[in-house]
Amino acid sequence: EVLGLEVLERKTSPRGSHLAFLKVPNSEELIELCSFPPSGPVRVQEDLVHLAFQVDDLDGTIRTLQAKGIKITDGPTTTSSGSRFIFIDAPDGYEIELIERKPGTAIV
């Protein structure tokens, strides 16, 4: 909701996975989120487990988040290529990265 994503559909697959399809605002893009049934421990590097969204105006995004009481957990940080990003925590504890980059600028 804070990011303006709209849940278009939720369903459970025949194998028990929970799926949610989200519409990205002002775009035809969709995001599919999957939650799988427990299958035992999986090792994943902790800093790789997050979602990242590109924003046009990071400073404006920061102001909007602060007005809604959303805490910025890291950043703003500027990369060597000039991209800027912040992290916030999703309600389920996962990190969300919001990144601003000018056209033609590398992500990192």
C-alpha positions as CSV (number, residue, x, y, z in Angstrom):
1,E,0.0,0.0,0.0
2,V,2.8,2.5,0.9
3,L,4.5,1.8,-2.4
4,G,1.3,2.1,-4.3
5,L,1.1,-1.5,-5.4
6,E,-2.3,-3.0,-5.9
7,V,-3.0,-6.7,-5.1
8,L,-4.8,-8.0,-8.2
9,E,-5.1,-11.6,-7.2
10,R,-4.2,-14.0,-4.4
11,K,-4.4,-17.8,-4.8
12,T,-2.9,-21.1,-3.5
13,S,-1.3,-23.4,-6.0
14,P,-2.1,-27.2,-6.1
15,R,1.2,-27.8,-4.4
16,G,0.4,-25.4,-1.5
17,S,2.3,-22.3,-2.5
18,H,0.7,-19.0,-1.8
19,L,0.8,-16.5,-4.7
20,A,0.0,-12.8,-4.9
21,F,0.0,-10.8,-8.0
22,L,0.7,-7.1,-7.6
23,K,0.3,-4.3,-10.2
24,V,3.0,-1.6,-10.3
25,P,1.5,1.9,-10.5
26,N,1.6,3.7,-13.9
27,S,3.0,0.6,-15.5
28,E,1.9,-2.7,-17.2
29,E,4.4,-4.5,-15.0
30,L,3.3,-7.1,-12.5
31,I,5.1,-8.6,-9.5
32,E,4.5,-12.1,-8.4
33,L,5.2,-13.0,-4.8
34,C,5.5,-16.6,-3.8
35,S,5.4,-18.2,-0.4
36,F,6.3,-21.9,-0.4
37,P,5.4,-24.6,2.1
38,P,8.2,-25.4,4.6
39,S,10.8,-27.7,3.0
40,G,13.7,-27.5,5.4
41,P,16.5,-25.0,5.9
42,V,17.8,-23.0,2.9
43,R,21.0,-21.0,3.1
44,V,20.8,-17.6,1.4
45,Q,23.2,-14.7,1.9
46,E,21.2,-12.4,4.1
47,D,21.7,-9.2,2.2
48,L,20.4,-10.7,-1.0
49,V,16.9,-11.4,0.4
50,H,15.1,-8.2,-0.4
51,L,12.9,-6.5,-3.0
52,A,14.2,-3.5,-4.9
53,F,12.1,-0.8,-6.7
54,Q,13.4,2.1,-8.8
55,V,11.9,5.5,-7.9
56,D,12.1,8.7,-9.9
57,D,12.7,11.0,-6.9
58,L,14.4,9.5,-3.8
59,D,14.2,12.7,-1.8
60,G,10.4,12.9,-2.4
61,T,10.0,9.3,-1.6
62,I,11.8,9.8,1.7
63,R,9.5,12.7,2.6
64,T,6.4,10.6,1.7
65,L,7.7,7.6,3.8
66,Q,8.5,9.8,6.8
67,A,5.1,11.5,6.6
68,K,3.6,8.0,6.8
69,G,5.8,7.1,9.8
70,I,7.9,4.6,7.9
71,K,11.4,4.3,9.3
72,I,14.4,4.3,6.9
73,T,16.7,1.6,8.1
74,D,19.7,2.4,5.9
75,G,20.8,5.3,3.8
76,P,20.4,7.3,1.8
77,T,23.6,6.0,0.2
78,T,25.2,7.1,-3.0
79,T,27.0,4.5,-5.2
80,S,30.2,5.1,-7.2
81,S,28.0,5.4,-10.3
82,G,25.8,8.1,-8.7
83,S,22.7,5.9,-8.0
84,R,21.1,6.6,-4.6
85,F,19.2,4.2,-2.4
86,I,17.6,3.6,0.9
87,F,16.2,0.6,2.7
88,I,13.0,0.2,4.7
89,D,11.5,-2.9,6.4
90,A,8.3,-4.5,5.1
91,P,5.7,-5.5,7.7
92,D,6.9,-9.1,7.4
93,G,10.5,-8.2,8.2
94,Y,12.0,-8.4,4.7
95,E,14.0,-5.4,3.5
96,I,12.8,-3.2,0.6
97,E,15.3,-1.2,-1.3
98,L,14.2,2.0,-3.1
99,I,16.8,3.2,-5.6
100,E,17.0,6.3,-7.8
101,R,19.2,6.4,-10.8
102,K,19.4,8.8,-13.7
103,P,18.9,7.4,-17.2
104,G,22.1,5.8,-18.5
105,T,23.5,5.3,-15.0
106,A,24.5,1.9,-13.8
107,I,22.5,0.4,-10.9
108,V,25.6,-0.1,-8.7
